[in-house]
Amino acid sequence: MILQHSPAVVVTQLEAIQGDITCLAVDAIVNAANQSLMGGGGVDGAIHRAAGLELLAACSKLKGCATGDAKATPAFRLPAKWVFHAVGPVWRGGAGGEDELLAGCYRRCLELAREHHAKAIAFPAISTGIYGFPSERAARIAVATVREHAPGAEVELVKFVCFDGQTYSIYQRLLQAG
Ligand code: ADP
């Protein structure tokens, strides 16, 4: 008799929450970083302040990161285990490949999750702050990319962390729409 081992099917739970991503005790939080990876404003500044100077030292060894890509470091003083530093595109009207670059951030973070055995991961709304990407368009890309790639990366829980109420209601609507 031949025993067949079918691969486990991972069902990923997606949820939206409103709050500060630096407080979450998940396996990995995602940072909306810039190409230098040496810290900045917005969520990047909050993550570096909360994680401590060791994070900056770890980032300095990574030699930057291309737009649409992401790199991992430990999370040091944060309650999470890992920080995946993703570099989102600056919004320039939408004809410069911004959608694909933003999708690339989410995809690469899910690949990093798989490599680091991170089952629960939290994303901020990458590019929608200082980088000016329209919130609804960015949220649609985020949700679609995560829905497509999270199960294959064996990620079980994805939290979309919204800093403001408007972003939160966009994500809630998109997630309810299934
Ligand atoms: P970007 O340069 O990629 O636009 P920002 O940090 O300016 O990055 O903004 C990305 C998103 O992160 C925005 O929606 C912003 O409101 C949000 N944000 C800022 N601080 C935090 C935080 N502490 N936790 C979660 N989200 C945050």
Backbone and ligand atoms as CSV (ligand in chain L), in Angstrom:
chain,resi,resn,atom,element,x,y,z
A,1,MET,N,N,0.840,-1.205,0.000
A,1,MET,CA,C,0.000,0.000,0.000
A,1,MET,C,C,0.879,1.260,0.000
A,2,ILE,N,N,0.550,2.187,-0.834
A,2,ILE,CA,C,1.328,3.434,-0.914
A,2,ILE,C,C,0.583,4.536,-0.155
A,3,LEU,N,N,1.283,5.061,0.834
A,3,LEU,CA,C,0.677,6.179,1.581
A,3,LEU,C,C,0.987,7.481,0.871
A,4,GLN,N,N,-0.013,8.228,0.602
A,4,GLN,CA,C,0.218,9.506,-0.085
A,4,GLN,C,C,0.153,10.642,0.924
A,5,HIS,N,N,1.160,11.462,0.903
A,5,HIS,CA,C,1.169,12.633,1.787
A,5,HIS,C,C,0.782,13.852,0.974
A,6,SER,N,N,-0.437,14.288,1.114
A,6,SER,CA,C,-0.812,15.502,0.389
A,6,SER,C,C,-0.327,16.709,1.186
A,7,PRO,N,N,0.171,17.748,0.504
A,7,PRO,CA,C,0.685,18.905,1.220
A,7,PRO,C,C,-0.429,19.576,2.022
A,8,ALA,N,N,-0.071,20.055,3.230
A,8,ALA,CA,C,-1.071,20.714,4.081
A,8,ALA,C,C,-1.570,21.974,3.393
A,9,VAL,N,N,-2.865,22.170,3.430
A,9,VAL,CA,C,-3.435,23.376,2.829
A,9,VAL,C,C,-3.540,24.436,3.924
A,10,VAL,N,N,-2.859,25.540,3.718
A,10,VAL,CA,C,-2.881,26.615,4.709
A,10,VAL,C,C,-4.006,27.584,4.373
A,11,VAL,N,N,-4.831,27.844,5.332
A,11,VAL,CA,C,-5.863,28.865,5.179
A,11,VAL,C,C,-5.382,30.089,5.948
A,12,THR,N,N,-5.262,31.191,5.248
A,12,THR,CA,C,-4.757,32.406,5.891
A,12,THR,C,C,-5.917,33.272,6.367
A,13,GLN,N,N,-5.837,33.673,7.629
A,13,GLN,CA,C,-6.836,34.606,8.168
A,13,GLN,C,C,-6.326,36.038,7.944
A,14,LEU,N,N,-7.191,36.875,7.374
A,14,LEU,CA,C,-6.822,38.284,7.134
A,14,LEU,C,C,-7.679,39.162,8.031
A,15,GLU,N,N,-7.047,40.100,8.729
A,15,GLU,CA,C,-7.855,41.009,9.546
A,15,GLU,C,C,-7.289,42.422,9.529
A,16,ALA,N,N,-8.177,43.380,9.705
A,16,ALA,CA,C,-7.768,44.786,9.799
A,16,ALA,C,C,-7.880,45.213,11.254
A,17,ILE,N,N,-6.875,45.938,11.731
A,17,ILE,CA,C,-6.970,46.514,13.075
A,17,ILE,C,C,-6.503,47.962,12.994
A,18,GLN,N,N,-6.970,48.755,13.923
A,18,GLN,CA,C,-6.491,50.133,13.984
A,18,GLN,C,C,-5.548,50.242,15.167
A,19,GLY,N,N,-4.359,50.807,14.937
A,19,GLY,CA,C,-3.424,50.932,16.055
A,19,GLY,C,C,-2.003,51.162,15.590
A,20,ASP,N,N,-1.094,50.907,16.543
A,20,ASP,CA,C,0.335,51.167,16.362
A,20,ASP,C,C,1.035,49.828,16.146
A,21,ILE,N,N,1.656,49.655,15.000
A,21,ILE,CA,C,2.253,48.362,14.633
A,21,ILE,C,C,3.403,47.984,15.566
A,22,THR,N,N,4.018,48.956,16.210
A,22,THR,CA,C,5.166,48.642,17.082
A,22,THR,C,C,4.740,47.875,18.335
A,23,CYS,N,N,3.447,47.847,18.641
A,23,CYS,CA,C,2.956,47.177,19.863
A,23,CYS,C,C,2.625,45.708,19.650
A,24,LEU,N,N,2.697,45.231,18.419
A,24,LEU,CA,C,2.166,43.894,18.132
A,24,LEU,C,C,3.193,42.786,18.353
A,25,ALA,N,N,2.745,41.764,19.090
A,25,ALA,CA,C,3.599,40.607,19.368
A,25,ALA,C,C,3.318,39.505,18.335
A,26,VAL,N,N,3.590,39.805,17.090
A,26,VAL,CA,C,3.449,38.825,16.006
A,26,VAL,C,C,4.850,38.327,15.623
A,27,ASP,N,N,4.919,37.364,14.730
A,27,ASP,CA,C,6.247,36.865,14.334
A,27,ASP,C,C,7.032,37.935,13.582
A,28,ALA,N,N,6.346,38.688,12.731
A,28,ALA,CA,C,7.053,39.712,11.945
A,28,ALA,C,C,6.163,40.936,11.741
A,29,ILE,N,N,6.747,42.096,11.897
A,29,ILE,CA,C,6.070,43.318,11.465
A,29,ILE,C,C,6.820,43.860,10.254
A,30,VAL,N,N,6.074,44.514,9.393
A,30,VAL,CA,C,6.666,45.089,8.184
A,30,VAL,C,C,6.856,46.585,8.411
A,31,ASN,N,N,8.009,47.060,7.980
A,31,ASN,CA,C,8.317,48.491,8.047
A,31,ASN,C,C,8.174,49.100,6.659
A,32,ALA,N,N,7.554,50.274,6.580
A,32,ALA,CA,C,7.540,51.033,5.324
A,32,ALA,C,C,8.796,51.900,5.321
A,33,ALA,N,N,9.870,51.313,4.808
A,33,ALA,CA,C,11.197,51.940,4.893
A,33,ALA,C,C,11.492,52.749,3.632
A,34,ASN,N,N,12.651,53.396,3.609
A,34,ASN,CA,C,13.132,54.017,2.373
A,34,ASN,C,C,14.373,53.249,1.902
A,35,GLN,N,N,14.875,53.585,0.718
A,35,GLN,CA,C,15.938,52.775,0.116
A,35,GLN,C,C,17.203,52.690,0.967
A,36,SER,N,N,17.440,53.693,1.792
A,36,SER,CA,C,18.666,53.678,2.607
A,36,SER,C,C,18.567,52.673,3.749
A,37,LEU,N,N,17.355,52.345,4.173
A,37,LEU,CA,C,17.080,51.511,5.358
A,37,LEU,C,C,17.658,52.119,6.641
A,38,MET,N,N,17.960,53.387,6.625
A,38,MET,CA,C,18.594,54.009,7.792
A,38,MET,C,C,17.630,54.853,8.623
A,39,GLY,N,N,16.356,54.512,8.528
A,39,GLY,CA,C,15.354,55.213,9.336
A,39,GLY,C,C,14.777,56.405,8.608
A,40,GLY,N,N,13.623,56.853,9.076
A,40,GLY,CA,C,12.945,57.979,8.436
A,40,GLY,C,C,11.801,58.432,9.310
A,41,GLY,N,N,10.765,58.986,8.672
A,41,GLY,CA,C,9.610,59.451,9.428
A,41,GLY,C,C,8.531,58.385,9.468
A,42,GLY,N,N,7.343,58.763,9.900
A,42,GLY,CA,C,6.186,57.871,9.883
A,42,GLY,C,C,6.430,56.586,10.649
A,43,VAL,N,N,5.958,55.495,10.079
A,43,VAL,CA,C,6.045,54.207,10.769
A,43,VAL,C,C,7.506,53.770,10.919
A,44,ASP,N,N,8.346,54.135,9.972
A,44,ASP,CA,C,9.781,53.824,10.023
A,44,ASP,C,C,10.408,54.424,11.290
A,45,GLY,N,N,10.123,55.687,11.538
A,45,GLY,CA,C,10.659,56.363,12.728
A,45,GLY,C,C,10.140,55.707,14.003
A,46,ALA,N,N,8.856,55.364,14.010
A,46,ALA,CA,C,8.259,54.747,15.198
A,46,ALA,C,C,8.905,53.385,15.475
A,47,ILE,N,N,9.145,52.615,14.417
A,47,ILE,CA,C,9.756,51.281,14.591
A,47,ILE,C,C,11.186,51.421,15.112
A,48,HIS,N,N,11.959,52.337,14.541
A,48,HIS,CA,C,13.341,52.507,14.998
A,48,HIS,C,C,13.400,53.011,16.436
A,49,ARG,N,N,12.511,53.922,16.804
A,49,ARG,CA,C,12.508,54.415,18.194
A,49,ARG,C,C,12.181,53.294,19.171
A,50,ALA,N,N,11.215,52.468,18.802
A,50,ALA,CA,C,10.779,51.414,19.729
A,50,ALA,C,C,11.764,50.241,19.769
A,51,ALA,N,N,12.436,49.968,18.660
A,51,ALA,CA,C,13.332,48.801,18.595
A,51,ALA,C,C,14.696,49.091,19.204
A,52,GLY,N,N,15.090,50.356,19.215
A,52,GLY,CA,C,16.396,50.721,19.766
A,52,GLY,C,C,17.476,50.801,18.698
A,53,LEU,N,N,18.647,51.268,19.119
A,53,LEU,CA,C,19.730,51.545,18.164
A,53,LEU,C,C,20.306,50.294,17.503
A,54,GLU,N,N,20.083,49.145,18.145
A,54,GLU,CA,C,20.579,47.910,17.513
A,54,GLU,C,C,19.925,47.692,16.157
A,55,LEU,N,N,18.697,48.159,16.008
A,55,LEU,CA,C,18.016,47.991,14.712
A,55,LEU,C,C,18.740,48.787,13.632
A,56,LEU,N,N,19.143,50.001,13.972
A,56,LEU,CA,C,19.861,50.826,13.001
A,56,LEU,C,C,21.182,50.148,12.612
A,57,ALA,N,N,21.864,49.572,13.595
A,57,ALA,CA,C,23.132,48.881,13.320
A,57,ALA,C,C,22.891,47.687,12.391
A,58,ALA,N,N,21.819,46.953,12.628
A,58,ALA,CA,C,21.511,45.796,11.765
A,58,ALA,C,C,21.155,46.254,10.358
A,59,CYS,N,N,20.409,47.347,10.275
A,59,CYS,CA,C,20.015,47.862,8.949
A,59,CYS,C,C,21.222,48.356,8.168
A,60,SER,N,N,22.194,48.938,8.871
A,60,SER,CA,C,23.343,49.515,8.166
A,60,SER,C,C,24.152,48.424,7.473
A,61,LYS,N,N,24.041,47.183,7.947
A,61,LYS,CA,C,24.784,46.067,7.315
A,61,LYS,C,C,24.096,45.579,6.042
A,62,LEU,N,N,22.858,45.981,5.806
A,62,LEU,CA,C,22.095,45.458,4.668
A,62,LEU,C,C,22.388,46.198,3.358
A,63,LYS,N,N,23.057,47.308,3.450
A,63,LYS,CA,C,23.452,48.096,2.260
A,63,LYS,C,C,22.246,48.521,1.419
A,64,GLY,N,N,21.204,48.972,2.083
A,64,GLY,CA,C,20.045,49.517,1.367
A,64,GLY,C,C,19.163,48.443,0.756
A,65,CYS,N,N,18.123,48.915,0.089
A,65,CYS,CA,C,17.133,47.984,-0.476
A,65,CYS,C,C,16.455,48.679,-1.657
A,66,ALA,N,N,16.203,47.929,-2.709
A,66,ALA,CA,C,15.551,48.498,-3.902
A,66,ALA,C,C,14.059,48.695,-3.652
A,67,THR,N,N,13.476,49.618,-4.357
A,67,THR,CA,C,12.020,49.808,-4.305
A,67,THR,C,C,11.323,48.541,-4.812
A,68,GLY,N,N,10.289,48.116,-4.067
A,68,GLY,CA,C,9.575,46.899,-4.433
A,68,GLY,C,C,10.142,45.642,-3.797
A,69,ASP,N,N,11.246,45.800,-3.071
A,69,ASP,CA,C,11.909,44.662,-2.424
A,69,ASP,C,C,11.817,44.830,-0.901
A,70,ALA,N,N,12.263,43.838,-0.155
A,70,ALA,CA,C,12.240,43.893,1.311
A,70,ALA,C,C,13.393,43.071,1.870
A,71,LYS,N,N,13.881,43.468,3.047
A,71,LYS,CA,C,14.964,42.741,3.727
A,71,LYS,C,C,14.617,42.589,5.210
A,72,ALA,N,N,15.121,41.535,5.814
A,72,ALA,CA,C,14.747,41.201,7.197
A,72,ALA,C,C,15.847,41.537,8.191
A,73,THR,N,N,15.431,41.939,9.392
A,73,THR,CA,C,16.335,42.047,10.552
A,73,THR,C,C,15.585,41.487,11.763
A,74,PRO,N,N,16.312,41.186,12.835
A,74,PRO,CA,C,15.611,40.919,14.095
A,74,PRO,C,C,14.864,42.176,14.538
A,75,ALA,N,N,13.961,42.006,15.504
A,75,ALA,CA,C,13.140,43.149,15.944
A,75,ALA,C,C,13.650,43.770,17.243
A,76,PHE,N,N,14.719,43.210,17.812
A,76,PHE,CA,C,15.356,43.759,19.009
A,76,PHE,C,C,14.343,44.056,20.109
A,77,ARG,N,N,14.141,45.301,20.523
A,77,ARG,CA,C,13.292,45.560,21.700
A,77,ARG,C,C,11.789,45.540,21.429
A,78,LEU,N,N,11.416,45.293,20.199
A,78,LEU,CA,C,9.978,45.208,19.885
A,78,LEU,C,C,9.419,43.860,20.343
A,79,PRO,N,N,8.121,43.793,20.566
A,79,PRO,CA,C,7.533,42.492,20.936
A,79,PRO,C,C,7.503,41.480,19.789
A,80,ALA,N,N,7.621,41.937,18.550
A,80,ALA,CA,C,7.697,41.013,17.399
A,80,ALA,C,C,9.077,40.355,17.367
A,81,LYS,N,N,9.221,39.318,16.506
A,81,LYS,CA,C,10.533,38.654,16.383
A,81,LYS,C,C,11.372,39.263,15.267
A,82,TRP,N,N,10.693,39.618,14.172
A,82,TRP,CA,C,11.405,40.086,12.986
A,82,TRP,C,C,10.802,41.395,12.499
A,83,VAL,N,N,11.649,42.193,11.836
A,83,VAL,CA,C,11.138,43.325,11.067
A,83,VAL,C,C,11.517,43.083,9.609
A,84,PHE,N,N,10.519,43.127,8.739
A,84,PHE,CA,C,10.773,43.057,7.296
A,84,PHE,C,C,10.671,44.480,6.764
A,85,HIS,N,N,11.803,44.989,6.290
A,85,HIS,CA,C,11.865,46.378,5.831
A,85,HIS,C,C,11.543,46.409,4.343
A,86,ALA,N,N,10.364,46.909,3.990
A,86,ALA,CA,C,9.925,46.960,2.592
A,86,ALA,C,C,10.010,48.401,2.105
A,87,VAL,N,N,10.469,48.558,0.868
A,87,VAL,CA,C,10.573,49.900,0.296
A,87,VAL,C,C,9.477,50.078,-0.744
A,88,GLY,N,N,8.461,50.842,-0.367
A,88,GLY,CA,C,7.354,51.106,-1.277
A,88,GLY,C,C,7.710,52.198,-2.274
A,89,PRO,N,N,6.933,52.293,-3.358
A,89,PRO,CA,C,7.177,53.347,-4.355
A,89,PRO,C,C,6.633,54.697,-3.890
A,90,VAL,N,N,7.282,55.749,-4.337
A,90,VAL,CA,C,6.726,57.095,-4.193
A,90,VAL,C,C,5.663,57.241,-5.281
A,91,TRP,N,N,4.482,57.745,-4.914
A,91,TRP,CA,C,3.401,57.925,-5.888
A,91,TRP,C,C,3.739,59.073,-6.829
A,92,ARG,N,N,3.742,58.770,-8.148
A,92,ARG,CA,C,4.027,59.815,-9.146
A,92,ARG,C,C,2.935,59.855,-10.193
A,93,GLY,N,N,1.717,59.488,-9.802
A,93,GLY,CA,C,0.587,59.539,-10.722
A,93,GLY,C,C,0.128,58.193,-11.231
A,94,GLY,N,N,0.904,57.157,-11.045
A,94,GLY,CA,C,0.461,55.796,-11.335
A,94,GLY,C,C,0.995,55.207,-12.623
A,95,ALA,N,N,1.670,56.004,-13.454
A,95,ALA,CA,C,2.149,55.472,-14.739
A,95,ALA,C,C,3.595,54.973,-14.659
A,96,GLY,N,N,4.168,55.045,-13.479
A,96,GLY,CA,C,5.579,54.658,-13.339
A,96,GLY,C,C,5.778,53.290,-12.707
A,97,GLY,N,N,4.782,52.425,-12.848
A,97,GLY,CA,C,4.923,51.068,-12.297
A,97,GLY,C,C,4.681,51.003,-10.798
A,98,GLU,N,N,4.041,52.035,-10.238
A,98,GLU,CA,C,3.833,52.068,-8.785
A,98,GLU,C,C,3.043,50.863,-8.281
A,99,ASP,N,N,1.986,50.461,-9.020
A,99,ASP,CA,C,1.151,49.340,-8.561
A,99,ASP,C,C,1.988,48.066,-8.423
A,100,GLU,N,N,2.781,47.768,-9.446
A,100,GLU,CA,C,3.573,46.531,-9.438
A,100,GLU,C,C,4.641,46.586,-8.337
A,101,LEU,N,N,5.221,47.767,-8.155
A,101,LEU,CA,C,6.248,47.895,-7.119
A,101,LEU,C,C,5.644,47.712,-5.732
A,102,LEU,N,N,4.447,48.258,-5.538
A,102,LEU,CA,C,3.794,48.086,-4.237
A,102,LEU,C,C,3.443,46.609,-4.009
A,103,ALA,N,N,2.894,45.968,-5.032
A,103,ALA,CA,C,2.589,44.529,-4.914
A,103,ALA,C,C,3.859,43.742,-4.591
A,104,GLY,N,N,4.975,44.151,-5.193
A,104,GLY,CA,C,6.258,43.492,-4.939
A,104,GLY,C,C,6.648,43.530,-3.475
A,105,CYS,N,N,6.363,44.637,-2.810
A,105,CYS,CA,C,6.664,44.749,-1.370
A,105,CYS,C,C,5.933,43.671,-0.585
A,106,TYR,N,N,4.636,43.527,-0.854
A,106,TYR,CA,C,3.841,42.542,-0.114
A,106,TYR,C,C,4.296,41.116,-0.436
A,107,ARG,N,N,4.559,40.876,-1.722
A,107,ARG,CA,C,5.005,39.539,-2.134
A,107,ARG,C,C,6.342,39.174,-1.487
A,108,ARG,N,N,7.279,40.110,-1.514
A,108,ARG,CA,C,8.612,39.838,-0.949
A,108,ARG,C,C,8.534,39.619,0.563
A,109,CYS,N,N,7.671,40.362,1.228
A,109,CYS,CA,C,7.524,40.165,2.676
A,109,CYS,C,C,6.968,38.781,2.974
A,110,LEU,N,N,6.066,38.302,2.131
A,110,LEU,CA,C,5.521,36.960,2.347
A,110,LEU,C,C,6.594,35.899,2.064
A,111,GLU,N,N,7.463,36.149,1.100
A,111,GLU,CA,C,8.582,35.229,0.870
A,111,GLU,C,C,9.511,35.210,2.079
A,112,LEU,N,N,9.767,36.396,2.631
A,112,LEU,CA,C,10.609,36.461,3.842
A,112,LEU,C,C,9.934,35.734,5.000
A,113,ALA,N,N,8.620,35.849,5.093
A,113,ALA,CA,C,7.879,35.151,6.152
A,113,ALA,C,C,8.094,33.647,6.023
A,114,ARG,N,N,8.021,33.172,4.812
A,114,ARG,CA,C,8.238,31.737,4.600
A,114,ARG,C,C,9.652,31.330,5.023
A,115,GLU,N,N,10.650,32.140,4.599
A,115,GLU,CA,C,12.043,31.820,4.937
A,115,GLU,C,C,12.288,31.837,6.439
A,116,HIS,N,N,11.610,32.727,7.156
A,116,HIS,CA,C,11.838,32.893,8.597
A,116,HIS,C,C,10.796,32.165,9.441
A,117,HIS,N,N,9.976,31.353,8.798
A,117,HIS,CA,C,8.929,30.589,9.489
A,117,HIS,C,C,8.016,31.498,10.303
A,118,ALA,N,N,7.731,32.652,9.751
A,118,ALA,CA,C,6.832,33.604,10.421
A,118,ALA,C,C,5.404,33.278,9.992
A,119,LYS,N,N,4.601,32.837,10.943
A,119,LYS,CA,C,3.219,32.423,10.645
A,119,LYS,C,C,2.232,33.574,10.796
A,120,ALA,N,N,2.598,34.563,11.614
A,120,ALA,CA,C,1.721,35.730,11.822
A,120,ALA,C,C,2.507,36.989,11.495
A,121,ILE,N,N,1.975,37.796,10.598
A,121,ILE,CA,C,2.708,38.968,10.090
A,121,ILE,C,C,1.763,40.165,10.039
A,122,ALA,N,N,2.308,41.332,10.364
A,122,ALA,CA,C,1.506,42.557,10.366
A,122,ALA,C,C,2.094,43.556,9.373
A,123,PHE,N,N,1.222,44.101,8.534
A,123,PHE,CA,C,1.636,45.090,7.532
A,123,PHE,C,C,1.066,46.460,7.870
A,124,PRO,N,N,1.836,47.522,7.711
A,124,PRO,CA,C,1.248,48.865,7.686
A,124,PRO,C,C,0.762,49.141,6.269
A,125,ALA,N,N,0.106,50.268,6.068
A,125,ALA,CA,C,-0.359,50.641,4.719
A,125,ALA,C,C,0.820,51.295,3.988
A,126,ILE,N,N,1.677,50.421,3.423
A,126,ILE,CA,C,2.937,50.851,2.793
A,126,ILE,C,C,2.673,51.908,1.717
A,127,SER,N,N,3.494,52.934,1.711
A,127,SER,CA,C,3.486,54.015,0.698
A,127,SER,C,C,2.349,55.035,0.830
A,128,THR,N,N,1.408,54.813,1.753
A,128,THR,CA,C,0.242,55.702,1.786
A,128,THR,C,C,0.415,56.927,2.681
A,129,GLY,N,N,1.582,57.064,3.299
A,129,GLY,CA,C,1.838,58.224,4.136
A,129,GLY,C,C,2.640,59.252,3.354
A,130,ILE,N,N,3.883,59.414,3.738
A,130,ILE,CA,C,4.764,60.408,3.113
A,130,ILE,C,C,4.898,60.147,1.596
A,131,TYR,N,N,4.846,58.882,1.182
A,131,TYR,CA,C,5.027,58.540,-0.234
A,131,TYR,C,C,3.782,58.777,-1.093
A,132,GLY,N,N,2.645,59.098,-0.477
A,132,GLY,CA,C,1.501,59.655,-1.204
A,132,GLY,C,C,0.662,58.725,-2.061
A,133,PHE,N,N,0.823,57.416,-1.922
A,133,PHE,CA,C,0.029,56.465,-2.715
A,133,PHE,C,C,-1.429,56.558,-2.263
A,134,PRO,N,N,-2.399,56.649,-3.194
A,134,PRO,CA,C,-3.804,56.745,-2.774
A,134,PRO,C,C,-4.221,55.532,-1.935
A,135,SER,N,N,-4.908,55.796,-0.824
A,135,SER,CA,C,-5.168,54.752,0.184
A,135,SER,C,C,-5.984,53.584,-0.346
A,136,GLU,N,N,-7.066,53.885,-1.047
A,136,GLU,CA,C,-7.947,52.803,-1.505
A,136,GLU,C,C,-7.229,51.916,-2.527
A,137,ARG,N,N,-6.535,52.551,-3.445
A,137,ARG,CA,C,-5.807,51.790,-4.475
A,137,ARG,C,C,-4.726,50.913,-3.828
A,138,ALA,N,N,-4.026,51.482,-2.851
A,138,ALA,CA,C,-2.972,50.723,-2.160
A,138,ALA,C,C,-3.572,49.556,-1.385
A,139,ALA,N,N,-4.718,49.781,-0.739
A,139,ALA,CA,C,-5.341,48.719,0.054
A,139,ALA,C,C,-5.805,47.575,-0.843
A,140,ARG,N,N,-6.342,47.907,-2.009
A,140,ARG,CA,C,-6.781,46.855,-2.940
A,140,ARG,C,C,-5.603,45.988,-3.372
A,141,ILE,N,N,-4.475,46.631,-3.658
A,141,ILE,CA,C,-3.268,45.892,-4.055
A,141,ILE,C,C,-2.782,45.026,-2.890
A,142,ALA,N,N,-2.785,45.601,-1.690
A,142,ALA,CA,C,-2.312,44.868,-0.507
A,142,ALA,C,C,-3.165,43.621,-0.277
A,143,VAL,N,N,-4.471,43.786,-0.283
A,143,VAL,CA,C,-5.370,42.661,0.011
A,143,VAL,C,C,-5.275,41.602,-1.096
A,144,ALA,N,N,-5.275,42.034,-2.355
A,144,ALA,CA,C,-5.219,41.064,-3.458
A,144,ALA,C,C,-3.905,40.284,-3.438
A,145,THR,N,N,-2.805,40.976,-3.187
A,145,THR,CA,C,-1.497,40.301,-3.206
A,145,THR,C,C,-1.381,39.326,-2.041
A,146,VAL,N,N,-1.869,39.742,-0.875
A,146,VAL,CA,C,-1.809,38.848,0.290
A,146,VAL,C,C,-2.723,37.636,0.073
A,147,ARG,N,N,-3.914,37.881,-0.452
A,147,ARG,CA,C,-4.824,36.744,-0.693
A,147,ARG,C,C,-4.187,35.729,-1.639
A,148,GLU,N,N,-3.467,36.235,-2.632
A,148,GLU,CA,C,-2.878,35.342,-3.628
A,148,GLU,C,C,-1.660,34.580,-3.083
A,149,HIS,N,N,-0.843,35.257,-2.293
A,149,HIS,CA,C,0.462,34.676,-1.967
A,149,HIS,C,C,0.646,34.179,-0.536
A,150,ALA,N,N,-0.214,34.590,0.390
A,150,ALA,CA,C,0.016,34.187,1.795
A,150,ALA,C,C,-0.121,32.677,2.017
A,151,PRO,N,N,-1.139,32.014,1.433
A,151,PRO,CA,C,-1.241,30.577,1.691
A,151,PRO,C,C,-0.003,29.818,1.203
A,152,GLY,N,N,0.509,30.168,0.037
A,152,GLY,CA,C,1.702,29.499,-0.494
A,152,GLY,C,C,2.931,29.739,0.356
A,153,ALA,N,N,2.937,30.850,1.094
A,153,ALA,CA,C,4.061,31.159,1.984
A,153,ALA,C,C,3.846,30.562,3.375
A,154,GLU,N,N,2.760,29.820,3.527
A,154,GLU,CA,C,2.413,29.166,4.802
A,154,GLU,C,C,2.231,30.159,5.935
A,155,VAL,N,N,1.725,31.324,5.579
A,155,VAL,CA,C,1.398,32.352,6.583
A,155,VAL,C,C,-0.048,32.135,7.007
A,156,GLU,N,N,-0.258,32.082,8.314
A,156,GLU,CA,C,-1.595,31.743,8.833
A,156,GLU,C,C,-2.424,32.965,9.209
A,157,LEU,N,N,-1.739,34.044,9.591
A,157,LEU,CA,C,-2.474,35.242,10.025
A,157,LEU,C,C,-1.797,36.489,9.470
A,158,VAL,N,N,-2.575,37.337,8.810
A,158,VAL,CA,C,-2.077,38.631,8.319
A,158,VAL,C,C,-2.933,39.727,8.932
A,159,LYS,N,N,-2.268,40.633,9.630
A,159,LYS,CA,C,-2.970,41.789,10.199
A,159,LYS,C,C,-2.603,43.015,9.369
A,160,PHE,N,N,-3.606,43.716,8.874
A,160,PHE,CA,C,-3.380,44.997,8.205
A,160,PHE,C,C,-3.569,46.069,9.276
A,161,VAL,N,N,-2.481,46.720,9.626
A,161,VAL,CA,C,-2.522,47.664,10.746
A,161,VAL,C,C,-2.736,49.073,10.200
A,162,CYS,N,N,-3.873,49.646,10.565
A,162,CYS,CA,C,-4.259,50.957,10.047
A,162,CYS,C,C,-4.076,51.991,11.144
A,163,PHE,N,N,-3.384,53.056,10.808
A,163,PHE,CA,C,-3.090,54.073,11.816
A,163,PHE,C,C,-4.286,55.000,12.000
A,164,ASP,N,N,-5.020,55.235,10.921
A,164,ASP,CA,C,-6.153,56.166,10.994
A,164,ASP,C,C,-7.456,55.446,10.655
A,165,GLY,N,N,-8.554,56.060,11.083
A,165,GLY,CA,C,-9.871,55.444,10.931
A,165,GLY,C,C,-10.296,55.293,9.485
A,166,GLN,N,N,-9.876,56.207,8.627
A,166,GLN,CA,C,-10.284,56.131,7.220
A,166,GLN,C,C,-9.665,54.901,6.541
A,167,THR,N,N,-8.385,54.694,6.802
A,167,THR,CA,C,-7.711,53.514,6.240
A,167,THR,C,C,-8.345,52.244,6.794
A,168,TYR,N,N,-8.652,52.265,8.085
A,168,TYR,CA,C,-9.273,51.096,8.727
A,168,TYR,C,C,-10.600,50.749,8.057
A,169,SER,N,N,-11.428,51.762,7.763
A,169,SER,CA,C,-12.731,51.442,7.156
A,169,SER,C,C,-12.571,50.936,5.723
A,170,ILE,N,N,-11.562,51.386,5.011
A,170,ILE,CA,C,-11.295,50.852,3.660
A,170,ILE,C,C,-10.960,49.360,3.747
A,171,TYR,N,N,-10.043,49.018,4.636
A,171,TYR,CA,C,-9.636,47.612,4.766
A,171,TYR,C,C,-10.787,46.740,5.233
A,172,GLN,N,N,-11.567,47.243,6.177
A,172,GLN,CA,C,-12.711,46.459,6.665
A,172,GLN,C,C,-13.662,46.126,5.524
A,173,ARG,N,N,-13.942,47.136,4.695
A,173,ARG,CA,C,-14.853,46.936,3.563
A,173,ARG,C,C,-14.275,45.903,2.585
A,174,LEU,N,N,-12.985,46.043,2.260
A,174,LEU,CA,C,-12.374,45.122,1.293
A,174,LEU,C,C,-12.331,43.692,1.836
A,175,LEU,N,N,-12.063,43.552,3.115
A,175,LEU,CA,C,-11.978,42.210,3.693
A,175,LEU,C,C,-13.353,41.568,3.814
A,176,GLN,N,N,-14.357,42.394,4.100
A,176,GLN,CA,C,-15.725,41.850,4.197
A,176,GLN,C,C,-16.224,41.407,2.823
A,177,ALA,N,N,-15.753,42.108,1.791
A,177,ALA,CA,C,-16.199,41.774,0.425
A,177,ALA,C,C,-15.676,40.396,-0.004
A,178,GLY,N,N,-14.797,39.825,0.818
A,178,GLY,CA,C,-14.299,38.452,0.556
A,178,GLY,C,C,-13.418,38.439,-0.644
L,1,ADP,P1,P,5.517,55.756,3.383
L,1,ADP,O1,O,6.759,56.592,3.295
L,1,ADP,O2,O,5.715,54.368,2.823
L,1,ADP,O3,O,4.317,56.439,2.838
L,1,ADP,P2,P,4.665,56.322,6.138
L,1,ADP,O4,O,5.274,55.794,7.382
L,1,ADP,O5,O,4.707,57.786,5.903
L,1,ADP,O6,O,5.340,55.476,4.952
L,1,ADP,O7,O,3.146,55.877,6.068
L,1,ADP,C1,C,2.726,54.555,5.808
L,1,ADP,C2,C,1.467,54.279,6.627
L,1,ADP,O8,O,1.837,53.963,7.956
L,1,ADP,C3,C,0.502,55.475,6.707
L,1,ADP,O9,O,-0.820,54.977,6.523
L,1,ADP,C4,C,0.705,55.966,8.142
L,1,ADP,O10,O,-0.469,56.577,8.659
L,1,ADP,C5,C,0.993,54.661,8.852
L,1,ADP,N1,N,1.663,54.727,10.151
L,1,ADP,C6,C,2.428,55.704,10.688
L,1,ADP,N2,N,2.854,55.349,11.904
L,1,ADP,C7,C,2.359,54.107,12.157
L,1,ADP,C8,C,2.440,53.182,13.237
L,1,ADP,N3,N,3.129,53.466,14.344
L,1,ADP,N4,N,1.789,51.984,13.131
L,1,ADP,C9,C,1.094,51.682,12.015
L,1,ADP,N5,N,0.979,52.497,10.961
L,1,ADP,C10,C,1.608,53.700,11.016
